[in-house]
Amino acid sequence: MKKKKIIFAGTNKLSAEHLNQLIIKKFNIISIITKLDNKIRNKNIFSEVKKIAIQNKIEFIQPKSLNSKKIYQYIKNIKPHIMIVVSYGLIIPKKIINLFPLGCINVHTSLLPKLRGPSPIQYTILQGIKKTGITIIEINEKIDSGYILYKKSIIIKKNETYITLLKKLSILGKKSLIKCLKKIFLKKIIKIPQNEKKVTYTNKIKKKNGLINWHSNAKNIEKQIRAFILWPGSFFFIKKIMIKIWKAKIVKSSKKNIPGTILKANKNGIFISTKKNILKIKKLQISGKKKNNVSQIINSYKKLFKIGKILN
């Protein structure tokens, strides 16, 4: 069963953890597809998946696109049975999908059909959803719309961040992928169509999405901080200095202040008014400095957080 020939496509840490699990379980990975290297200061930065490919001496390719004749012929020549995609980032053309007798499958970090698209974990937190999970689908030419092959859910804790939820979904995803593959190889899989009436979408998160809007309410801002904790972060500016919030708490208040007003700044936190309620900042990072608890740095930066100042 494990000798079925597999091509794996992925890029980031989530992808790498799934690939590692397949290698540990001795599945037959014959080729890996990952993104092009990032170049920083004339140095090539490898993806997490490429590092694993090199460590395990598995053949890999890094195409700009999967639409070329060269890529089509490469895949056709090695005669794989199935393709596994985890956070790869490029569209798989129909002509490529058709090369796999057991199909192409994708591990998606939401309960499809809800939250299709590139940012399901962030949107799960932003929308205050209380249950999420892993959905493994059969890939077709439309994004995240194929038949559901396997689905497993988990409950989300109140203060879940992108980092903690990613870890939980990675563990769940690895277990789910192994179970799903076994069912596929034994031809015991049941394909369930997605309910198109329940479809929702996510967008790619951009740097500008991290800028805090103080005219939003404290609840939404606090969710944004947890959702964007890894990237792009949630930040605001004082005197052109960027300040990133790492941890905050909602303080209920019936008083009406201009949104963005610094109400208090002491060892207990920095209190800033919003459209509804107050955001109490507990941990932050001033540009060029390390992140720290407010209690440990407030004495050095009292002039920066001047009481009564209104943030844009």
C-alpha positions as CSV (number, residue, x, y, z in Angstrom):
1,M,0.0,0.0,0.0
2,K,2.7,2.5,1.0
3,K,4.6,1.7,-2.3
4,K,2.2,3.9,-4.3
5,K,4.2,6.6,-5.9
6,I,3.5,10.0,-4.4
7,I,4.4,13.5,-5.5
8,F,4.2,16.1,-2.7
9,A,3.7,19.8,-3.3
10,G,4.2,22.4,-0.5
11,T,6.2,25.3,0.8
12,N,5.8,26.4,4.4
13,K,6.2,24.9,7.9
14,L,2.7,23.3,7.8
15,S,3.7,21.6,4.5
16,A,7.0,20.5,5.9
17,E,5.4,18.9,9.0
18,H,3.0,16.9,6.8
19,L,5.9,15.8,4.5
20,N,8.0,14.7,7.5
21,Q,5.1,12.6,8.7
22,L,4.8,10.8,5.4
23,I,8.5,10.1,5.4
24,I,8.4,8.8,9.0
25,K,5.5,6.5,8.0
26,K,7.6,5.4,5.0
27,F,5.3,6.5,2.3
28,N,6.9,6.4,-1.1
29,I,7.6,10.1,-1.9
30,I,9.2,10.0,-5.4
31,S,9.3,13.8,-6.1
32,I,8.7,17.1,-4.3
33,I,7.4,20.3,-5.8
34,T,8.1,23.5,-3.9
35,K,8.3,27.3,-4.6
36,L,11.3,29.2,-5.9
37,D,13.9,30.3,-3.4
38,N,13.6,33.7,-1.8
39,K,16.6,36.0,-2.4
40,I,17.7,38.1,0.5
41,R,20.9,40.1,0.2
42,N,22.0,37.9,-2.7
43,K,21.5,34.7,-0.6
44,N,19.0,32.0,-1.6
45,I,16.6,31.2,1.2
46,F,15.1,27.7,0.8
47,S,11.6,26.7,1.7
48,E,11.1,24.4,4.7
49,V,10.0,21.7,2.2
50,K,13.1,22.0,0.1
51,K,15.3,21.6,3.2
52,I,13.5,18.3,3.9
53,A,13.9,17.2,0.3
54,I,17.7,17.8,0.5
55,Q,18.0,16.1,3.9
56,N,16.2,13.0,2.7
57,K,17.8,13.0,-0.8
58,I,14.4,13.2,-2.5
59,E,14.2,14.6,-6.0
60,F,12.6,18.0,-6.1
61,I,11.6,20.7,-8.7
62,Q,10.9,24.4,-8.2
63,P,8.8,25.6,-11.2
64,K,7.4,29.1,-11.6
65,S,4.2,27.5,-12.9
66,L,2.8,24.1,-13.5
67,N,1.5,25.0,-16.9
68,S,4.6,24.3,-18.9
69,K,5.1,21.3,-21.3
70,K,8.3,20.5,-19.4
71,I,6.6,20.0,-16.1
72,Y,3.8,18.0,-17.7
73,Q,6.3,15.7,-19.3
74,Y,8.3,15.4,-16.1
75,I,5.3,14.2,-14.1
76,K,4.1,12.0,-16.9
77,N,7.5,10.2,-17.2
78,I,7.8,9.3,-13.5
79,K,4.2,7.8,-13.5
80,P,3.0,8.8,-10.0
81,H,-0.2,7.4,-8.5
82,I,-1.2,10.4,-6.4
83,M,-0.3,14.0,-5.6
84,I,-0.6,15.5,-2.1
85,V,-0.8,19.3,-1.8
86,V,-0.4,21.2,1.5
87,S,0.0,25.0,1.4
88,Y,1.7,25.1,-2.0
89,G,0.4,28.3,-3.4
90,L,0.2,27.6,-7.2
91,I,-2.9,26.4,-9.1
92,I,-2.7,22.8,-10.3
93,P,-3.9,22.7,-14.0
94,K,-6.4,20.1,-15.0
95,K,-4.0,18.4,-17.5
96,I,-1.7,17.8,-14.5
97,I,-4.5,16.5,-12.3
98,N,-5.4,14.0,-15.0
99,L,-2.0,12.4,-14.8
100,F,-2.7,10.9,-11.4
101,P,-4.8,7.7,-11.4
102,L,-5.6,8.2,-7.7
103,G,-6.1,12.0,-8.1
104,C,-4.7,15.0,-6.4
105,I,-5.6,15.8,-2.8
106,N,-5.3,18.9,-0.7
107,V,-5.1,19.3,3.1
108,H,-7.1,22.5,3.9
109,T,-7.2,24.1,7.4
110,S,-10.9,24.8,7.7
111,L,-14.2,22.9,7.6
112,L,-15.0,23.3,4.0
113,P,-17.1,24.7,2.3
114,K,-16.5,27.5,4.8
115,L,-13.3,29.6,4.5
116,R,-12.0,28.6,1.1
117,G,-8.9,30.4,0.0
118,P,-5.4,31.3,1.3
119,S,-6.0,32.4,4.9
120,P,-8.5,30.1,6.7
121,I,-6.7,30.1,10.1
122,Q,-6.5,33.9,10.3
123,Y,-10.2,34.2,9.3
124,T,-11.3,31.6,11.8
125,I,-9.9,33.8,14.6
126,L,-11.0,37.1,13.0
127,Q,-14.6,35.8,12.7
128,G,-14.7,34.4,16.2
129,I,-15.6,30.9,14.9
130,K,-15.8,28.4,17.7
131,K,-15.1,25.2,15.7
132,T,-12.7,24.5,12.9
133,G,-10.7,21.6,11.6
134,I,-9.1,19.9,8.7
135,T,-10.7,19.0,5.4
136,I,-9.0,16.8,2.8
137,I,-10.4,17.3,-0.6
138,E,-10.0,16.0,-4.1
139,I,-8.5,18.9,-6.2
140,N,-10.3,20.1,-9.3
141,E,-9.7,23.2,-11.5
142,K,-11.6,25.5,-9.0
143,I,-10.0,26.7,-5.7
144,D,-10.9,24.5,-2.7
145,S,-14.1,23.2,-4.3
146,G,-13.5,19.5,-4.9
147,Y,-15.1,16.5,-3.3
148,I,-14.6,16.1,0.5
149,L,-12.7,13.0,1.2
150,Y,-12.0,13.4,4.9
151,K,-13.0,15.9,7.6
152,K,-12.1,16.2,11.3
153,S,-13.1,19.1,13.6
154,I,-11.7,20.7,16.8
155,I,-13.0,23.2,19.3
156,I,-11.3,26.6,19.4
157,K,-10.2,28.0,22.8
158,K,-11.1,31.6,23.7
159,N,-7.6,33.1,23.5
160,E,-6.4,31.0,20.5
161,T,-3.7,32.7,18.4
162,Y,-2.7,31.9,14.8
163,I,0.4,30.1,16.3
164,T,-1.4,27.9,18.7
165,L,-4.2,27.1,16.3
166,L,-1.7,26.3,13.5
167,K,0.0,23.8,15.8
168,K,-3.2,22.0,16.6
169,L,-4.3,21.9,13.0
170,S,-0.9,20.6,12.0
171,I,-1.2,17.7,14.4
172,L,-4.7,17.0,13.3
173,G,-3.8,17.3,9.6
174,K,-1.0,14.8,9.8
175,K,-3.1,12.2,11.4
176,S,-6.0,12.9,9.0
177,L,-3.8,12.7,5.9
178,I,-2.4,9.2,6.9
179,K,-6.0,7.9,7.5
180,C,-7.2,9.4,4.3
181,L,-4.4,8.0,2.2
182,K,-5.0,4.5,3.6
183,K,-8.7,4.7,2.6
184,I,-7.8,6.0,-0.9
185,F,-5.2,3.2,-1.4
186,L,-7.8,0.5,-0.2
187,K,-10.5,2.1,-2.4
188,K,-12.7,2.7,0.6
189,I,-13.0,6.4,0.2
190,I,-16.4,8.1,0.0
191,K,-16.5,11.3,-1.9
192,I,-18.9,14.0,-0.6
193,P,-19.8,17.1,-2.7
194,Q,-19.5,20.5,-1.0
195,N,-22.6,22.5,-0.3
196,E,-22.2,25.5,-2.5
197,K,-24.8,27.4,-0.5
198,K,-22.6,27.4,2.5
199,V,-19.4,28.6,0.8
200,T,-17.4,31.5,2.3
201,Y,-14.0,32.9,1.2
202,T,-10.8,34.3,2.6
203,N,-8.4,36.7,1.0
204,K,-4.6,36.8,1.1
205,I,-3.4,38.7,4.2
206,K,-1.3,41.8,3.3
207,K,1.0,43.9,5.4
208,K,-1.5,46.8,5.4
209,N,-4.1,44.6,7.0
210,G,-2.1,44.7,10.2
211,L,-2.6,48.5,10.8
212,I,-5.0,48.9,13.7
213,N,-8.2,50.9,13.2
214,W,-9.1,52.4,16.5
215,H,-12.6,53.2,15.2
216,S,-13.3,49.5,15.3
217,N,-14.3,48.0,18.7
218,A,-11.9,46.4,21.2
219,K,-13.2,42.9,20.5
220,N,-12.4,43.1,16.8
221,I,-9.0,44.6,17.4
222,E,-8.1,41.9,20.0
223,K,-9.1,39.2,17.6
224,Q,-6.9,40.8,14.9
225,I,-3.9,40.8,17.3
226,R,-4.3,37.0,17.8
227,A,-5.0,36.3,14.1
228,F,-2.0,38.3,12.8
229,I,0.5,37.5,15.6
230,L,2.9,35.7,13.2
231,W,2.4,38.0,10.2
232,P,1.9,40.8,9.5
233,G,1.4,41.6,13.1
234,S,-1.0,44.2,14.5
235,F,0.5,47.7,14.8
236,F,0.0,51.4,15.1
237,F,2.3,54.5,14.9
238,I,3.4,57.2,17.4
239,K,5.7,59.9,16.0
240,K,6.3,57.6,12.9
241,I,7.5,54.9,15.3
242,M,5.8,51.5,14.6
243,I,4.5,49.7,17.7
244,K,3.4,46.1,17.4
245,I,1.0,44.6,19.8
246,W,1.7,41.0,20.9
247,K,-0.9,40.6,23.6
248,A,-4.0,42.6,24.7
249,K,-7.1,42.4,26.7
250,I,-10.6,43.9,26.4
251,V,-11.7,46.2,29.3
252,K,-15.4,46.9,29.3
253,S,-16.4,50.6,29.6
254,S,-19.5,52.6,29.2
255,K,-17.6,55.9,28.9
256,K,-17.4,57.5,25.5
257,N,-13.9,58.6,24.5
258,I,-12.5,59.5,21.1
259,P,-11.3,56.3,19.6
260,G,-7.5,56.0,19.7
261,T,-7.1,58.0,22.9
262,I,-4.4,56.9,25.3
263,L,-6.3,56.8,28.6
264,K,-3.7,55.3,30.9
265,A,-0.1,54.0,30.7
266,N,1.3,52.3,33.7
267,K,2.8,48.9,34.8
268,N,-0.7,47.3,34.4
269,G,-0.8,48.1,30.7
270,I,-1.5,50.8,28.1
271,F,-5.2,51.6,27.9
272,I,-6.5,52.9,24.6
273,S,-10.1,53.7,23.8
274,T,-11.9,52.2,20.8
275,K,-15.4,52.5,19.2
276,K,-16.6,50.2,22.0
277,N,-14.8,49.4,25.2
278,I,-11.0,49.8,25.9
279,L,-8.0,47.8,24.6
280,K,-5.5,47.1,27.3
281,I,-2.1,46.4,25.8
282,K,-0.1,43.9,27.9
283,K,2.8,43.0,25.6
284,L,4.3,45.1,22.7
285,Q,7.3,45.7,20.5
286,I,8.7,49.1,19.7
287,S,10.3,49.2,16.3
288,G,14.0,48.1,16.5
289,K,13.5,46.7,20.0
290,K,12.6,43.3,21.4
291,K,9.0,42.4,22.4
292,N,8.4,42.9,26.1
293,N,5.7,43.1,28.7
294,V,4.5,46.7,29.2
295,S,5.3,46.4,32.9
296,Q,9.0,46.0,32.1
297,I,9.4,48.9,29.7
298,I,6.8,51.5,30.5
299,N,9.1,53.6,32.7
300,S,11.5,54.0,29.8
301,Y,8.8,55.0,27.3
302,K,6.3,57.1,29.3
303,K,6.9,60.2,27.1
304,L,5.9,58.1,24.0
305,F,2.6,57.0,25.5
306,K,1.4,60.4,26.6
307,I,-2.0,60.4,28.4
308,G,-4.6,62.1,26.2
309,K,-2.8,61.6,22.9
310,I,-5.1,60.5,20.1
311,L,-3.8,57.8,17.8
312,N,-4.7,57.9,14.1
